[in-house]
Amino acid sequence: MATNSEQDVLNSGTTPYSANGRQDSESPLASVPMAPKDPMFGLSAAFRADTDPKKVDLGVGAYRDDNAKPWVLSVVKKADEILRQTPDLNHEYLPIAGLNEYLAASQQLVFGKDSQILHNHRVATMQTISGTGALHLGARFLSKFFPESDAKRVHVSSPPYVNHLPILHDACLETAFYPYYTPTTKSLDCDALLATLHAIPEHSIVLLHACAHNPTGVDPTQSQWRQIASVMRERQHLPFFDSAYQGFASGDLDADAWAIRHFVSLDFPALLVAQSYAKNFGLYGERTGCLHVVAQDADLAARIKSQMEKLQRVNISTPPAYGARIASTVLSSPALFSEWQEDLRTMSGRIVEMRRALRALLEKGKGEEGKWKHLTEQTGMFCYTGLDPEQVRVLREKWHVYLTGDGRVSVSGLNWGNVRYVAEAFGAVEGMGKADKARM
């Protein structure tokens, strides 16, 4: 029952004010500002809204077949059928750490079946919400347990993957850049990178791309990786690998894991790997990944896993099952695993083919052989073209070709139906001067 004062208010039709002067009917969340749109999802939305029949999407970070359509891997279809025909399959919770057989198979994929650290139980592994969730869980773990005596600062490549900084900052970690890409040569600035690794404080956290660097497509050679690993071991830095493209970059699972395995061979005191099955299985929407932490011994690995389980419990409680079951079914079957390797070669091979085709069309008949060689020297899904923001604007507005403002192209968006048109568009904006760009 309302009190007299409350009834008076109801009868009067007036709005009461709280002690802080805010109307009681006003939401306590009224001051929440509008967040900026995510640049990648905004680009996709702009592409979808474009009605031009010649439009080309070179921004999408997902594999597309030669018809510009999403491709469900044949091996994923077979694994799905196996699961649907499993009579005792249920939808109960997974353990907090995830599906056990999936965790073991994921460890072997990253580190190798004969890896000594697996035999010695030195790896703490958690199933995560794809690679993003692995990065976030790793960042939260480091934020809580990295020694206070060392700066809780993560050194990331310049340029970084678009989501690295937000993930790290959300976990209350500081960030700094190390030199990586040289715009003039469109290649790795290895000397500057090594110098920076020497100069930053000992025991620093360094975030590395295991292969197919996103966004540049520029990877160190094995010789350069050895130099990077040597400096980091000498300076006692903590390697944190982002492995989103194993098998997808080169078509060879072992080759794409080489850098991680080389670092492991140097017996770093600690090492983290964020692993994703989005690209190499096409399980984008299933959010299937792992976080691996390599420890000095089995006891420490067990303690680390116990703390990661606590962090996981309050964040997602337990991970989703379907994607992990798909991956585990394939990884545990020799026949399906062999077929998956063939699917990987199909995807990576088509991307290599499109890189070669675009370069050939851009250089053909111009007496500029080698000018676009970076298209074929870079690797993986993404490529830094060298086009500037104004050229990108003209490509979008005049040619309806969509790529990110820094000139990054998703090579998967190219196919035999559009590569000639894209080459024509790139050639047109390449030859434009500043005045030409301004008029467009």
N, C-alpha and C positions, 0 to 999 in steps of 0.2 A: 504494500500500500504506500502511495506517495505521501510524504510529509507535507505540512502546510506550505513550506517554502517551495518545495518541488511542485506542488499543485498550483501555486500562484504563477510559477513560470509557465507551466503547461497551459493554464488558462489565458495568460497574457499573450502567448504566441511569440514571445521574445526569445532570443538565444543567449543562454548564460555564458559567462567567460570564466575560464580557469584562472588559477593564481598567476600564471605566467602571461596572462593577457590574451591568450589564444581562444578563439571561439571553440566551445566544446564540440561543435559539429565539424570543425576543421580537422582534417587528418593529421596525426602527429608526423606523418611522412610527407607532408605537403611540400617540404623544401627539397625533396630529392630531385636532382637535375637530370636532364636527358643525357644519356651516354652517347658518345659518338658511335656511328655505325661501324661494324667490323669492315675493314677495307676489302677483304677477299669476298665476303658474302655480299657486300654492296656491289662489287663488280659483277658477280653472278646475277644479281637482281637486275642490273642495268642491261646485261646481255639478254635476259629473258624478256625484258620489256621492249627490246628493239624488234621492229617488225620487218626489217630489211631481209629479203631472202638470201642475200649473200653473207650475212653476218657469220663471224667465226669467233669461237670462244677459245682463246689461248691463255685464259686465266685459271681454269678449273684444275684443282689439284687432285684429280682422279683419272684413272686410266679410261681411255675411250678407244673403241675399235675403229676400223677404217670407215665405218658409217657414222662416226661421231656419237656412238651409243655406248652406254655402260655395258661392260662385259662380265657376265657371271662365269667364272672359271668352270670348265668342265668337271674338274676334280671336286669343286665345291658342290656342284649338283649331285655328284655321286655320293659324297659324304652326307649330304642332306638326306638322300634317299635311304642310306644305311641307318641314319638316326631315326627316321620316321618308321622304319620297319623293326626297330628295337622294341620288343614288347614291354620291357620293364623300365623304359625311359620315363622319367618323371620331371617335375618342375620344382623340386625341393631346393632349398638354399644350398649353395656351395659352401665349403669352408671359407673362413675369412680370407685365407691366403689364396683361395682359388681351387680349380680342378687339379688334383694331384698329378695325374698322368700328363696333363697339359703343361704343368710347371716343369716336370722332368724333361719332356720332349723339347720345350723351349730352351732350356739350359743347354741341351746337346746341340741344338741348332746354332746357337750363338757361339758357344765355346768349343764345340767339337765333341764327338762321342767319347774320344779317348783322353779328354782333358783331365789333367791331374787334379785340378781344383775341384772337379766334380767328384772324382773318386775319394777325395779327402773331405768332402762335404763342406767346402769353404764358400759356397755361394748361397746367399739368402735370396729367395725369389718370391715375388708376389704377382698374382694376376691383377691387371689394372684395366682401367677404362681406356684402352688403346694406348698409343704412344704419348698422347697428351696427359692422360692420367698417370702414366709412368713417370713422366717428367715432373708432374705436380707432386706425386708422392715422394719422389726422390728429393725434390726441393724442400718439401716440408720436413723430411727426415733430417736433411743437412741443416736446415734452419734451427732445428731443435737440438741436434747432437754434435754439430761441427764445433770444435773447441773454441771457447770465447777468446782465447789468446790469439787465434788466427782470425783475420778479417773474414766476415761472412759475406764475401763478395765473389760472384761467379763471373768469370771472364768468358765472353762470347765472341763469336766471329763478327767481323765487320765486312759486309752486312750480315745481320742475323736472320734466322728464320723468324717470320712475323710474330709467332706466338711465344717465342722464348722469353723475351723480356717481361711480358705480362704475367706469364706463369711464375717466373722467379720473383718478381716484385710482389705478387699475391702471397707468396710464401715468406715475405719480409726479408728477402735476400737482396743485397746490393748487387749492381752489375757494372762491368767495365768491358771495353772492347779490346780485342787484339786484332792487329792487321791481318787481313786474309786475301782480299781480292784487289787486283791492280786494274783499274779501268782502262789504262792506256794499252796494256797487253791482253786484257781480258783473261788473266791467268792468276795463279797463286803467287802472292808476295811472300815467298818462303823465308827470305832473309829477314824481313821485318817481323814476321811471325816468330821466328826463333829468337830474335833479339828481345822481343817483348816477353817471351816466356822466361828468358834469362833475367829480365829486369824486374818483373813483378815479384812481390814478396814470396818467400818460400811457403810451402803448404797452401798455395792458392788452389781454388776450384776452377777447373778449365772445362768448359762444355765443348765437345767435339762432335762432328758429324762422321759417323762410321764410314759412310759412302754416299755418293750422289748428293753432295752438299746442296741444301735448299737455303737460299734461292739461286745460287750462282751456277750450279752444275760443275764447279771446279773442285777436283779432289787432289790431294797430295799423291805423288807416286809412292811406291813402296820405299824407295830410298829416302824420300822426304819424310815419310811417316817414321822411319827409323830415327831420323834426326830429331823430330818432334818428341818422340817417346824418350830418347836419350836425355834431352834437356829436361823434360818433365820429371824423369826419374831422378836426375841429379838434383833438381830443385825441390824434390819431394812434393810436387803438385798432385792434386787429386783429379784423375780423369773421370769425366762424366760424359759417356757416349750417348748420343741420340742415334739409334739404329732403326730408321723407318723404311729402308729400301733394300734389305738383305735379299739377294737373288733377283730383285727387280732392276737393280742398276746395271749389272753386267750379264744377268742370266745365270750366274754361277754363285751359289750360296756360300761356298767356302771362300771364293775370291772377295766377296763383299764383306765377309767377316774377318778378313786378314788383319786389318788394323787393330781390332779389338784383341784378337788372339796374340798379336805381337806384343801389345802392352801387357797382357796377362803373363806372357813368357818372361817379362822383366821383373815380375813379382813385386808390383806396386803394393804398398801397405793396404790400400783400399782402392776400389774402382767400381763405378756404377755404369749400368747400361739400361737405357730406356728402349724397349723393343716394341715394335708395332707390326700387326698383321693386316693393317688396312690396305696397304698398297700391294704387297706380294700375294695376298689371298683375295684381294678385292672385297674384304669384309669391312668396308668403310662405316656402314651404319651399325655394325654389330659391336664396335668399340672393343676390340680384342688386342690386348697387349700384355707386357710383363715388365716389371722392374727387377733387375738383378743387382745385388751388391756383393762384390767379392771381398772377403775378409781374410785376415791373416791365418785364422785357424777355425776349426769347426765350432768351438765353443763361442767365439765372438760372432760367427755367422748366425748361430741360434739366438743369441741375445739381440742381434740386429733385427732378425725376423720377428721376434716377439714385439719389439717396439714398432715395427712397421705394421704389424697386425693391429696394434692399438690405434695407430693413425688411420688405418683403413676402416676400422670398426666405426669410428665416429664420423667418417666421411661418407662411405657408401655401404657400410655394414658388410655385405658380401658382393662379389662381382657377378655379372651376368653369365649365364651358362652356354647359350647357343653357339656363339662364335668360338668359344674355347673348345666346345665339343667338336665342331667342324674341323678346326685346326688339329686337335688331338687325334681325330680319326685319320686324317691324312698323314700326319707325322708318324703315326705308329704302324702304318701299313706300307710295306715295301713297294707294292704295286701302285698305290695311290701316290706315294711320295715320288716315285719315278714319273708319274703322269703330271704331278705338280711341277716338277722341274721342267718338263716340256712346256707347260703353260707359262712358266717364267721366261723361258727362252722366246716364246711367242711374243709376249708383251715387250720385253726388253729389245728384242730384235726389230719389232715394228718401230719403236722409238728411234733406234739407231738408223733405220732406213729413212725415216722422215727427216732426221738431222742431215743426212747426206743429200737427200733430194732438195731440201730448202737451200743448202749451201750451193749446190750445183746450179740451181736456177738463179740465184743471186749473182753468181760469178760468171755465168755463161755469156760469152761474147763481149765482155766488158774489159778484157785485159787486166783483170784484177784478181788473178788466181791467188788464193791464200788470204784474201781480205776478210773472208768470213770463215776462216779455218776454226775459229773458236766454237762455231756451231757443232763441229764434229770432234773437237778436242775435249769439250765439256761432256759430262756424262749424266745419266739418269733422266728423270722426268722434266727437270727444269733447266733453262738456259738463260744466261744474261746476254741479251742481244747487243747491248751498247747503245740502244736507242734512248734518247733523252725524253723527259716528261712532255715537252711540246710535241715531239714526234709521236709519242703515244697518244696524245690528245687528238692529233690529226688522224691517226689510224682509227680511233674510235668514231670520230665525228664524220669523217669523209668516207672511210673504207669499211666501217662497221666491224673492224677487227679489234677484239678486246684482249688487252694484256695489262699487267700492273704498271703503275706509273714509273717504276724504276727500270722498265724495259724487260722485265722477266717474262719469259714465255713458257707455258706448259706445252712441251713438244707433243704430248699425247693428243692435244687438240688438232694437230695436223693430220691430214689424210690425203689420199690421192685425188679426192674430189675438191680440195681447197688449197693445196700447197702451192699451186701455180698462182692462184689469186693472192695468197699471202705474200709470196715472193714479189709480185708486182707492186703490192702495197708498200712493203718494206723498201723496195727500190725507189719508189716515188718519194717517200719521206726522207730517205737517206740523202737524196740530192738537193733537199730544200735548204735554203739559207734562212737566216733569222727573219728577214722581211717576208719570205714566203710563208713561214710558219705563222707569223702574226696575221697575215691576210686570211688564213684558213679559219 
